Amino acid sequence: MPTVGIDDLKDDDFLLDVRERDEWQAGHAQGALHIPISEFVARYGELTEAAPQDGRVHVICRSGGRSAQVTMYLVQQGVDAVNVDGGMQFWQAAGRPVVTDAGQPGHVL
């Protein structure tokens, strides 16, 4: 399965966060699309509307397990998707911004 490291992500890369609502509310990457893995199949249309037509979808969760599952599903659907290695834990450790919905500094649960 295709993976990408935090250091390889650019600021304008499309990011899909598949963590649950409480994790998202504690802190997430600014500009990410949030569709929890528990609702993903039902809300798949939201991704197809939001994702760039010819761009790659970077899937992220807390540590990489749930995002790996969603990445495999997306690849099976013909989507150019990659799993973000280490997830939001690596994102935060790399000094990337983590925010709440209100735009305040957040943290990774």
C-alpha positions, -999 to 999 in steps of 0.1 A, spaced: 0 0 0 13 34 -9 26 55 20 40 90 24 60 105 52 51 137 70 82 155 56 70 147 21 37 165 25 33 200 11 11 226 27 -14 225 -2 -17 187 -3 -53 173 1 -56 157 35 -84 133 46 -87 128 84 -105 95 93 -103 98 131 -134 99 152 -152 132 162 -137 135 197 -102 131 182 -109 157 155 -123 182 179 -92 180 202 -70 189 172 -65 184 135 -45 197 105 -59 229 92 -78 225 60 -82 187 63 -115 171 53 -129 151 82 -149 119 76 -146 94 105 -138 58 95 -170 47 112 -190 68 87 -167 66 57 -186 44 33 -219 62 39 -202 96 34 -179 86 5 -196 111 -17 -183 140 4 -148 129 -5 -154 127 -42 -169 162 -41 -141 178 -21 -110 160 -34 -91 174 -64 -101 157 -96 -65 148 -107 -49 151 -73 -38 127 -46 -57 120 -14 -35 118 17 -52 98 44 -44 104 80 -55 90 114 -38 89 148 -10 65 140 -16 50 106 -38 20 111 -73 33 103 -59 54 75 -43 24 60 -77 6 58 -93 37 42 -63 41 18 -67 4 6 -105 10 1 -98 42 -19 -72 25 -41 -97 -3 -48 -121 25 -60 -95 38 -84 -86 68 -63 -49 80 -61 -46 77 -23 -17 73 1 -15 66 38 3 92 59 29 72 78 28 78 116 -4 98 114 -13 128 135 12 117 162 41 122 137 24 153 123 24 169 157 60 157 165 72 172 133 60 206 145 31 208 120 2 230 132 -26 212 151 -58 233 155 -93 231 169 -125 240 149 -122 274 165 -87 279 151 -71 276 185 -40 255 191 -51 218 196 -35 185 205 -36 149 193 -56 125 214 
